[in-house]
Amino acid sequence: MENVDLDPLTYLIDYIFEELPEGAELKYIDAQKIFYLTQQRLDADNRVAQSLPFYWYIHGPMSKAVSYSLNTAKQEGIIDGQTTPTAGQVYTPGQTDPPEIEEDEDLERAKEAIDEVLEEYDIFSDLDERLRDDIYVDAPYDFQLYYKFEVLPAIEEFAGEHYIVTHPPDEIQFRLARAEAKFPTNPAFNECGHLFSRFITLAETYLEEVDESEKRAVETFEQLATDAWELFAKRLRIEEHDDEYDDDVDSWELEYNSSLQSFDSDLRSFEVTLNEQYDLYDDPSEESVRISEDSAWGVVNSSLLEENRPE
């Protein structure tokens, strides 16, 4: 190809494919994690490490620099990419070799680090297993590891069409209670935590009432569990990011606040659904869907109203 000034990460993407077995595909999320683990092995003053700022998000640490370099490599024909319904973006080697680059000590050390990572990070293993074992050991909060790998999979299985359910409602209730106990006490997560507690209260009610043979409203329950995780992740991104992303915080705050409002609305709708389908209240009128102020949810809701009351 013609002499194009490509960043070091783009060259390293090509190097990753050279080291992978022939015909191997590389998922977008795996590319992110390989570079994260590579950065962790490099000295802080290594220029490759310095070009890899990360923030914690829904699927662990992510870097815009990696996304940019993947797009550059694709545009230059160094890699090919396609979007799949289950794995998102998946990449394969392209038809174009990158131009020669003068390799300095930092780039050589980065290549060595990639070799070390690829020996340990098995892209052919179960995705959740490699994220849990290789990535989430660095998670800022225990809640992340537990909710993502113990709660969400159990709810997903319960919501699916399985003849044998290995995670019955009482076990999911137990896991949700443990997740709530692990939720961060950092005040920055207070608003998110209030809504998470409301979700737990509703989930407990639902799991006590649900008929396992019918599982009415189970899709909504599963979606709320996922939305709770994504809301937390949007707050997490604001709190746990490298300095290079400080300029993104304002837009992240707007997205987070919008998600707060949407999740609050969805929780209210779910309560109405529970009342309609399981007759939780004596009076089916609209007034009856208001929860008692003495209940767990009522206490949380009252505190929210008090916090948001105008001075």
Phi, psi and chi 1 to 4 in degrees:
 res  aa     phi    psi   chi1   chi2   chi3   chi4
   1 MET       -  162.4   64.7 -179.5  -66.3      -
   2 GLU   -66.3  162.8   60.9 -177.5  -86.7      -
   3 ASN   -72.2  101.0 -171.0   15.7      -      -
   4 VAL  -113.1  136.4  178.6      -      -      -
   5 ASP   -81.3   97.1 -175.2   19.3      -      -
   6 LEU   -99.6  151.0  -60.3  179.7      -      -
   7 ASP   -74.5  159.3   65.7  -81.2      -      -
   8 PRO   -58.5  -33.3  -25.8   34.4      -      -
   9 LEU   -63.7  -34.7  -62.2 -174.5      -      -
  10 THR   -65.1  -41.1  -55.6      -      -      -
  11 TYR   -62.9  -38.2  -71.7   94.0      -      -
  12 LEU   -71.0  -29.2  -68.9  174.9      -      -
  13 ILE   -62.0  -45.1  -71.0  169.1      -      -
  14 ASP   -61.9  -38.1  179.6   67.8      -      -
  15 TYR   -65.0  -38.5 -179.8   74.7      -      -
  16 ILE   -57.8  -44.3  -70.9  171.3      -      -
  17 PHE   -67.3  -31.6  -83.0  105.3      -      -
  18 GLU   -63.9  -32.5  -71.2 -180.0    3.5      -
  19 GLU   -88.6  -18.9  -61.7  -56.4  -57.9      -
  20 LEU   -78.2  157.0  -70.8  175.1      -      -
  21 PRO   -58.6  148.4  -22.5   32.1      -      -
  22 GLU   -58.5  133.5 -174.8  175.3   -5.5      -
  23 GLY    86.1   -0.7      -      -      -      -
  24 ALA   -70.4  144.3      -      -      -      -
  25 GLU  -101.7  149.7  -64.6  179.7  -23.0      -
  26 LEU  -122.4  117.1 -177.5   66.2      -      -
  27 LYS   -74.2  150.4  -62.9 -178.6  178.8   65.2
  28 TYR   -54.4  -45.9  170.8   79.8      -      -
  29 ILE   -64.8  -33.5 -167.1  169.6      -      -
  30 ASP   -70.9  -37.5  -75.9  -35.7      -      -
  31 ALA   -59.5  -44.1      -      -      -      -
  32 GLN   -59.3  -44.9  -71.5  -81.5   -2.7      -
  33 LYS   -72.4  -34.9  -57.9  -44.2  173.4 -115.5
  34 ILE   -62.0  -43.7  -71.4  169.7      -      -
  35 PHE   -70.4  -32.9  -84.4  110.4      -      -
  36 TYR   -62.9  -48.5  169.9   74.6      -      -
  37 LEU   -65.9  -32.8  -66.8  171.0      -      -
  38 THR   -64.2  -47.4  -63.3      -      -      -
  39 GLN   -57.8  -38.4 -175.5 -131.0   45.0      -
  40 GLN   -64.4  -23.7  -62.9  -62.8  -66.2      -
  41 ARG   -91.4   -6.4  -74.5  165.4  167.3   76.4
  42 LEU   -98.8  153.0  -60.6  175.6      -      -
  43 ASP   -66.1  152.2  -66.8  -24.3      -      -
  44 ALA   -61.6  -28.6      -      -      -      -
  45 ASP   -89.9    3.1   59.9   -4.8      -      -
  46 ASN   -69.1  131.2 -176.8  -68.5      -      -
  47 ARG   -66.9  -27.7   68.7 -175.3  179.8   96.2
  48 VAL   -69.4  -43.1  174.8      -      -      -
  49 ALA   -60.6  -39.8      -      -      -      -
  50 GLN   -69.5  -20.4  -68.2  174.9  -12.9      -
  51 SER   -89.9    7.1   69.8      -      -      -
  52 LEU  -122.6   67.5  -77.6  167.6      -      -
  53 PRO   -74.9  145.5   29.4  -34.4      -      -
  54 PHE  -128.7  159.8  -78.1   89.5      -      -
  55 TYR  -137.1  150.6   56.9   86.9      -      -
  56 TRP   -85.3  135.6  -83.1   85.6      -      -
  57 TYR  -145.9 -155.2 -160.2   42.7      -      -
  58 ILE   -58.9  -43.0  -64.9  169.2      -      -
  59 HIS  -110.6   30.3  -61.6  -62.0      -      -
  60 GLY    99.5 -159.3      -      -      -      -
  61 PRO   -69.9  134.9   22.0  -30.6      -      -
  62 MET  -131.4  152.8  -53.3  -65.4  -75.2      -
  63 SER  -135.3  129.4  175.7      -      -      -
  64 LYS   -66.5  -29.6  -71.1 -174.6  176.9 -178.5
  65 ALA   -62.7  -39.0      -      -      -      -
  66 VAL   -66.5  -43.5  174.5      -      -      -
  67 SER   -58.9  -44.5  -61.1      -      -      -
  68 TYR   -61.7  -44.0  173.4   82.7      -      -
  69 SER   -70.3  -34.6  -64.4      -      -      -
  70 LEU   -62.8  -43.6  -74.2  167.2      -      -
  71 ASN   -63.9  -40.5  -72.8  -25.9      -      -
  72 THR   -62.9  -45.6  -60.2      -      -      -
  73 ALA   -61.9  -35.9      -      -      -      -
  74 LYS   -69.4  -43.9 -175.9  177.5  176.4 -179.1
  75 GLN   -63.4  -34.3  -69.2  170.6    1.8      -
  76 GLU   -84.3   -2.8  -61.8  -63.5  -25.6      -
  77 GLY    81.8    8.6      -      -      -      -
  78 ILE   -72.1  -34.3  -61.2  169.0      -      -
  79 ILE  -133.0  157.8   60.1  173.8      -      -
  80 ASP  -108.2  153.3  -66.6  -34.8      -      -
  81 GLY  -145.1  147.5      -      -      -      -
  82 GLN  -144.6  154.0   59.6  179.5  -14.7      -
  83 THR   -95.1  129.0  -57.8      -      -      -
  84 THR  -111.7  154.3   65.8      -      -      -
  85 PRO   -67.6  -24.7   14.3  -21.6      -      -
  86 THR  -107.4  -31.1   55.6      -      -      -
  87 ALA  -111.0    2.2      -      -      -      -
  88 GLY    70.3 -142.2      -      -      -      -
  89 GLN   -71.9  131.9  -83.7  -75.2  -41.6      -
  90 VAL  -127.6  134.3  174.8      -      -      -
  91 TYR  -116.7  148.3  -58.5   98.4      -      -
  92 THR  -135.0  163.3   53.3      -      -      -
  93 PRO   -60.9  140.3  -22.3   32.9      -      -
  94 GLY   -89.5 -168.6      -      -      -      -
  95 GLN   -98.3   -3.2  -58.9  -61.8  -45.5      -
  96 THR  -114.9  133.3  -56.1      -      -      -
  97 ASP   -85.1  143.1  -66.7  -32.3      -      -
  98 PRO   -69.5  157.2   27.0  -34.3      -      -
  99 PRO   -66.4  160.4   24.5  -34.0      -      -
 100 GLU   -63.6  146.1  -64.7  -65.6  -33.6      -
 101 ILE  -131.7  143.3 -175.8  173.8      -      -
 102 GLU   -75.6  114.6 -176.2  176.2  -13.5      -
 103 GLU   -88.9  120.4  -63.5 -170.7    5.5      -
 104 ASP   -99.9 -175.5   57.3   14.1      -      -
 105 GLU   -62.5  -38.2 -176.0  177.2  -16.7      -
 106 ASP   -64.1  -43.1  -75.6   -7.8      -      -
 107 LEU   -68.7  -38.7 -160.6   57.4      -      -
 108 GLU   -62.6  -42.4  -78.0  -65.4  -30.9      -
 109 ARG   -66.2  -35.6  175.5   62.9 -167.3  115.1
 110 ALA   -63.7  -40.7      -      -      -      -
 111 LYS   -64.4  -39.9  -69.1  168.0   68.5  173.7
 112 GLU   -62.4  -40.4  -67.7  172.3    1.2      -
 113 ALA   -65.3  -39.0      -      -      -      -
 114 ILE   -62.1  -42.0  -73.5  173.8      -      -
 115 ASP   -58.3  -43.5  -69.5  -20.7      -      -
 116 GLU   -63.3  -42.6  -63.7  167.2    6.6      -
 117 VAL   -63.7  -45.9  169.0      -      -      -
 118 LEU   -66.7  -21.7  -67.4  178.3      -      -
 119 GLU   -72.5  -27.9  -73.4 -177.9    6.0      -
 120 GLU  -105.2  -34.3  -60.1  175.6   11.1      -
 121 TYR   -94.4  104.0 -174.6   80.9      -      -
 122 ASP   -90.0  103.9 -177.2    3.8      -      -
 123 ILE   -70.6   -8.4   66.8  168.8      -      -
 124 PHE   -96.8   -4.2  -56.8  105.6      -      -
 125 SER   -84.5  176.8   65.0      -      -      -
 126 ASP   -61.0  131.5  177.7   76.8      -      -
 127 LEU   -59.6  -47.2  176.1   60.2      -      -
 128 ASP   -61.3  -37.6  -83.2   -5.4      -      -
 129 GLU   -64.3  -44.7  -73.3 -175.5    6.5      -
 130 ARG   -72.9  -32.3   58.4 -175.7 -177.4  -93.7
 131 LEU   -66.5  -44.7  -70.1  179.9      -      -
 132 ARG   -64.7  -46.1 -178.0 -172.9   62.2 -141.4
 133 ASP   -80.5  -32.5  -62.8  -18.7      -      -
 134 ASP  -105.5  -26.6  -63.7  -38.9      -      -
 135 ILE  -110.5  -50.3  -57.1  -61.0      -      -
 136 TYR   -75.6   -2.5  -86.9   77.9      -      -
 137 VAL   -64.6  -20.5  -67.2      -      -      -
 138 ASP   -96.7    2.6  -64.1  -23.9      -      -
 139 ALA   -59.5  138.8      -      -      -      -
 140 PRO   -62.9  -26.4  -22.0   32.5      -      -
 141 TYR  -132.4  141.1  -61.4  100.0      -      -
 142 ASP   -60.3  -30.6  -69.8  -18.1      -      -
 143 PHE   -54.3  -39.2  170.1   80.4      -      -
 144 GLN   -60.2  -50.2  -65.4  170.2 -107.2      -
 145 LEU   -61.6  -44.0 -176.6   67.0      -      -
 146 TYR   -71.7  -48.4 -171.4   77.9      -      -
 147 TYR   -67.3  -42.9 -167.2   82.2      -      -
 148 LYS   -69.5  -36.5 -176.6  171.9  178.5   60.7
 149 PHE  -110.0   -9.4  -60.1  107.8      -      -
 150 GLU  -116.0  -36.8  -61.3  -64.5  -26.5      -
 151 VAL   -88.6  -55.9  175.7      -      -      -
 152 LEU   -59.0  -45.2  -73.1  178.3      -      -
 153 PRO   -62.3  -36.2  -24.1   35.6      -      -
 154 ALA   -65.5  -41.4      -      -      -      -
 155 ILE   -69.0  -39.6  -68.1  175.8      -      -
 156 GLU   -60.7  -42.8 -179.4 -178.8   -0.7      -
 157 GLU   -66.3  -42.9 -175.3 -146.2   63.0      -
 158 PHE   -60.9  -37.6  176.2   75.6      -      -
 159 ALA   -77.1  -17.3      -      -      -      -
 160 GLY   -78.2  173.1      -      -      -      -
 161 GLU   -94.7   79.9  -63.0 -179.7   -1.8      -
 162 HIS  -112.3  140.3  -58.5  -76.5      -      -
 163 TYR   -70.7  -34.8  -69.0  106.1      -      -
 164 ILE  -119.0  120.4  -60.8  176.8      -      -
 165 VAL  -100.3  115.5  175.6      -      -      -
 166 THR   -87.1  -10.0   57.8      -      -      -
 167 HIS  -123.6   83.5  -58.5  -64.4      -      -
 168 PRO   -69.7  169.5   25.2  -33.0      -      -
 169 PRO   -53.9  -41.0  -29.3   36.4      -      -
 170 ASP   -65.7  -33.3   58.3  -15.3      -      -
 171 GLU   -71.2  -38.6 -178.0 -179.8  -23.4      -
 172 ILE   -65.0  -38.7  -64.8  175.5      -      -
 173 GLN   -58.4  -44.0  -76.1 -178.9  -81.7      -
 174 PHE   -61.6  -43.7  173.2   76.6      -      -
 175 ARG   -67.0  -39.0  -66.1 -169.9 -177.8 -161.1
 176 LEU   -64.1  -40.1  -75.5  168.5      -      -
 177 ALA   -63.5  -41.0      -      -      -      -
 178 ARG   -65.3  -39.3  -74.5 -159.7   66.3 -171.8
 179 ALA   -62.4  -41.8      -      -      -      -
 180 GLU   -62.5  -38.4 -173.4  175.2   22.9      -
 181 ALA   -66.1  -27.8      -      -      -      -
 182 LYS   -89.0   -6.4  -68.8  175.2  178.2  -72.0
 183 PHE   -59.9  139.6 -162.6   87.3      -      -
 184 PRO   -56.6  139.1  -24.9   33.7      -      -
 185 THR   -90.5   -1.8   56.7      -      -      -
 186 ASN   -55.0  124.4 -178.2  -19.1      -      -
 187 PRO   -55.1  -24.7  -25.1   34.2      -      -
 188 ALA   -61.2  -21.8      -      -      -      -
 189 PHE   -98.7   10.4  -69.2   88.6      -      -
 190 ASN   -59.6  -49.9  -79.0   -6.3      -      -
 191 GLU   -60.5  -47.3  -72.2 -179.6  -54.0      -
 192 CYS   -60.7  -39.8  177.5      -      -      -
 193 GLY   -65.2  -38.1      -      -      -      -
 194 HIS   -59.5  -46.8  -73.3  -35.7      -      -
 195 LEU   -68.5  -34.9  -69.0 -174.4      -      -
 196 PHE   -63.4  -40.8 -174.0   73.6      -      -
 197 SER   -64.2  -37.7  -68.3      -      -      -
 198 ARG   -63.4  -41.0  -78.7  174.9   54.4 -173.2
 199 PHE   -61.5  -43.3  164.7   65.4      -      -
 200 ILE   -60.5  -43.5  -63.4  -63.2      -      -
 201 THR   -60.8  -46.0  -59.8      -      -      -
 202 LEU   -66.3  -39.5  -79.7  174.7      -      -
 203 ALA   -62.6  -41.2      -      -      -      -
 204 GLU   -62.6  -43.1  -71.3  175.3  -13.1      -
 205 THR   -61.3  -45.7  -60.0      -      -      -
 206 TYR   -61.4  -47.0  171.5   72.0      -      -
 207 LEU   -68.8  -25.2  -69.0  166.5      -      -
 208 GLU   -74.2  -31.2  -72.5  171.1   -0.6      -
 209 GLU   -95.0  -25.0  -61.7  -71.0  -23.8      -
 210 VAL   -65.1  138.5   66.3      -      -      -
 211 ASP   -90.4  117.2 -177.8  -20.3      -      -
 212 GLU   -63.3  -21.6  -70.8 -173.8   58.8      -
 213 SER   -79.2  -22.0   64.5      -      -      -
 214 GLU  -110.7  -44.8  -64.3 -176.7    3.6      -
 215 LYS    51.8   52.0  -66.9 -167.5  -74.1 -167.7
 216 ARG   -62.6  142.3  -72.2 -179.8  -68.4  173.0
 217 ALA    66.6   16.9      -      -      -      -
 218 VAL   -68.6  -31.3   73.2      -      -      -
 219 GLU   -65.1  -39.9  -64.6   88.0   -4.2      -
 220 THR   -65.7  -42.4  -56.7      -      -      -
 221 PHE   -59.0  -46.2  169.2   57.5      -      -
 222 GLU   -63.6  -42.0 -178.5 -176.4   18.8      -
 223 GLN   -64.9  -39.3 -174.3   60.5   55.0      -
 224 LEU   -63.6  -38.1  -75.5  172.3      -      -
 225 ALA   -62.0  -41.3      -      -      -      -
 226 THR   -68.3  -43.1  -60.3      -      -      -
 227 ASP   -63.0  -36.0  -68.7  -14.5      -      -
 228 ALA   -61.2  -41.9      -      -      -      -
 229 TRP   -65.4  -44.0  169.7 -111.6      -      -
 230 GLU   -68.9  -34.2  -66.6 -175.4   -1.0      -
 231 LEU   -63.9  -46.4  176.5   64.0      -      -
 232 PHE   -57.4  -43.9  167.6   81.2      -      -
 233 ALA   -63.4  -33.4      -      -      -      -
 234 LYS   -69.4  -34.0  -72.1  175.8 -178.6  177.5
 235 ARG   -72.5  -39.4 -175.4   72.3 -121.3  177.7
 236 LEU   -59.2  -42.4  179.2   69.2      -      -
 237 ARG   -58.8  -37.0  175.3  174.4   60.7  175.5
 238 ILE   -68.1  -35.9  -64.9  168.9      -      -
 239 GLU   -88.9  -30.1  -57.9  -56.6  -40.8      -
 240 GLU  -121.9   83.7  -59.8  -70.3  -20.6      -
 241 HIS  -147.0  153.4   63.1  -93.4      -      -
 242 ASP   -70.9  158.5  -70.9  -29.0      -      -
 243 ASP   -57.4  -27.6  -66.6  -17.0      -      -
 244 GLU   -60.8  -17.5  -72.6   81.7   -5.9      -
 245 TYR  -100.2   10.2  -65.7  111.3      -      -
 246 ASP   -57.6  -34.9  -75.3  -12.1      -      -
 247 ASP   -70.7  -14.4  -70.3  -18.2      -      -
 248 ASP   -89.1   -9.9  -66.7  -60.6      -      -
 249 VAL   -62.2  -39.8  168.9      -      -      -
 250 ASP   -59.9  -45.3  -73.8  -14.3      -      -
 251 SER   -69.4  -34.7   63.4      -      -      -
 252 TRP   -65.0  -38.0  -71.5  -10.8      -      -
 253 GLU   -62.4  -42.4  -73.5  -86.2    9.1      -
 254 LEU   -62.2  -43.8  -70.6  173.3      -      -
 255 GLU   -64.4  -41.6 -174.9  177.9  -11.9      -
 256 TYR   -63.0  -46.4  168.0   69.3      -      -
 257 ASN   -63.5  -37.3  -71.7  -31.3      -      -
 258 SER   -63.4  -40.8  175.4      -      -      -
 259 SER   -68.0  -34.7  -65.4      -      -      -
 260 LEU   -57.2  -48.7  -87.1  176.3      -      -
 261 GLN   -64.4  -41.5  -64.3  176.5   14.1      -
 262 SER   -65.6  -42.2  -64.1      -      -      -
 263 PHE   -66.9  -40.2 -168.0   53.9      -      -
 264 ASP   -58.3  -45.6  174.8   67.8      -      -
 265 SER   -63.6  -41.6  176.4      -      -      -
 266 ASP   -66.3  -34.7  -69.6  -18.6      -      -
 267 LEU   -65.7  -41.2  -71.3  175.3      -      -
 268 ARG   -63.7  -40.6  -64.8  176.8 -171.1  -85.0
 269 SER   -65.5  -37.2  -63.9      -      -      -
 270 PHE   -66.8  -36.6 -172.8   52.3      -      -
 271 GLU   -63.4  -41.7 -170.0 -155.4    3.9      -
 272 VAL   -61.3  -42.0  173.1      -      -      -
 273 THR   -60.9  -43.4  -61.7      -      -      -
 274 LEU   -61.6  -41.0  -67.5 -176.8      -      -
 275 ASN   -64.3  -41.3 -178.4   44.2      -      -
 276 GLU   -69.5  -39.2  -68.6  174.1  -15.3      -
 277 GLN   -89.8  -25.1  -63.0 -161.1    2.5      -
 278 TYR  -121.5    5.5  -64.2  103.9      -      -
 279 ASP    49.9   58.5  -62.7  -36.7      -      -
 280 LEU   -78.2  -16.6  -58.8 -178.3      -      -
 281 TYR  -124.4  150.6  -54.0   98.9      -      -
 282 ASP   -68.6  -39.7  -65.9  -27.5      -      -
 283 ASP  -101.2  115.5  179.9    2.1      -      -
 284 PRO   -78.0    5.2   30.6  -35.3      -      -
 285 SER   -68.9  168.0   67.1      -      -      -
 286 GLU   -59.8  -34.3 -179.8  179.1  -10.7      -
 287 GLU   -63.5  -29.7 -175.4   68.1   21.4      -
 288 SER   -70.2  -16.2   71.3      -      -      -
 289 VAL   -80.1   -2.5  -57.5      -      -      -
 290 ARG   -77.9  128.1  -63.8 -178.4   60.1 -173.1
 291 ILE   -77.8  151.6 -122.0  118.6      -      -
 292 SER   -63.0  140.6  166.3      -      -      -
 293 GLU   -67.6  -17.4  -67.9 -175.8   -1.0      -
 294 ASP   -85.8  -12.4  -64.6  -31.0      -      -
 295 SER   -75.9  167.0   68.2      -      -      -
 296 ALA   -58.6  -44.6      -      -      -      -
 297 TRP   -66.6  -38.8 -176.0   14.5      -      -
 298 GLY   -61.8  -40.3      -      -      -      -
 299 VAL   -63.5  -43.9  170.7      -      -      -
 300 VAL   -63.6  -44.1  170.3      -      -      -
 301 ASN   -64.0  -40.6 -165.7   42.5      -      -
 302 SER   -63.2  -39.9  -64.1      -      -      -
 303 SER   -66.0  -36.6   66.7      -      -      -
 304 LEU   -62.8  -44.5  -87.5  174.9      -      -
 305 LEU   -62.7  -40.7  -69.7  173.0      -      -
 306 GLU   -65.8  -41.4 -174.1   63.9   30.1      -
 307 GLU   -63.9  -33.5  -70.8  174.1    9.3      -
 308 ASN   -94.4    3.1  -67.8  -50.2      -      -
 309 ARG   -69.1  134.0 -164.8 -175.8  -55.5  -80.5
 310 PRO   -61.9  146.9  -19.2   30.3      -      -
 311 GLU   -67.4      -  -63.8  -69.1  -19.0      -
